[in-house]
């Protein structure tokens, strides 16, 4: 059967999608790129915040239209399916099957029934079918989250943190390296808590050491490092592993200690200041990224100004931010005082404007530098190449390096680029041979 697959949401969801695609192909199905070609469509949904849920519902309705043509089966999986299975089945009759995350172990049986095959290869045993650029791949090291932040529905959807056995992760990493992956990106809802549930202690450094031994990887990048779990041993250990790039993705969510407590975030602003000082004492040019939520109940002009001062003090290289989205069944849903949407958007605009200024000033230090770049694309009109440095995570969340070269460069290669111009997020330059 010809199957179309749509993956929404985060990179962790993408890993699940790649495993499902591997299961489908192993069971004899053919993946197609356009829904008009599909006999069946599987949508892996996100249900993290309101905008993600709206995107998922919109996608379901859009794909349901193909039932007027050749589409026979429409299957919905993922976070939205986990949280709203009954509602989806009731409200959208075009859906043929809704599969919760907790039922992924039975996914092959559900798909076999819907797609009329024997379903010999199950989800747990499936080999991933990589969909990203072949030189970069994510390695999901845990499922769920045990932090229970008051704004977040992830523990309700995916449960508490469950670390995957180290030997399984190392084997998967070896398989990725054998496929030509040069940049492996470790992700989880909280990567720094890896191993606590399995081994009784934080084991992220142990895992990094084992992955570092695998031939083929040039860069090892870590995402979603909770600040209270990053200790001196981890920072100093990363410095001993040359393949582990000093990219610290530290989701702060706020800078006011009272707001952090209301969000059930552990640690304080002062703790993060000390952490950043430690990181900068160990690494000459670390990359610092964070995320903020604005407009959480209790937000005031004063708390926003404290956040802005914190941004000026730390000078994050990259920052993502979004307005608070009340999620039902979370403690934050009923918290007061509620911040008006207009005010949320105003606060967001202010901090993003400030970050643009900080990011541009930070970028200035790269002018004249020669940096290593992973080449990912070539512009058809200009002939310029596009790629990423250690400062830039995949999927365009940070920025790009745009450069010229006098030779043909193979995609997925590493080259040296001298920076000649910078913008707040992108840098421009020329290859140095």
Secondary structure, 3 states (H helix, E strand, C coil): CEEEEEECCCHHHHHHHHHHHHHHHHCCCEEECCHHHCCEEEEEECCCCHHHHHHHHHHHHHHHHHHHCCCCEEEEEEHHHHHHHHHHHHHCCCCCEEECHHHHHHHHHHHHHHHCCCCCCCCCCCCCCCCCCCCEEEEECEECCCCCCCCCCHHHHHCCCEECCHHHHHHHHHHHHHCCCCEEEEECCCHHHCCHHHHCCCCHHHHHHHHHCCCCCCEEEECCCCHHHCCHHHHHHHHCCCCECCEEECCCECCCHHHHHHCCCCCCHHHHHHHHHHHHHHCCCCEEEEEEEECCCCCCHHHHHHHHHHHHHHCCCEEEEEECCCCCCCHHHHCCCCCCHHHHHHHHHHHHHHHHHHHHHHHHHHCCCEEEEEEEEECCCCCCEEEECCCCCCCCCCCCEEEECCCCCCCCCEEEEEEEEECCCCEEEEECC
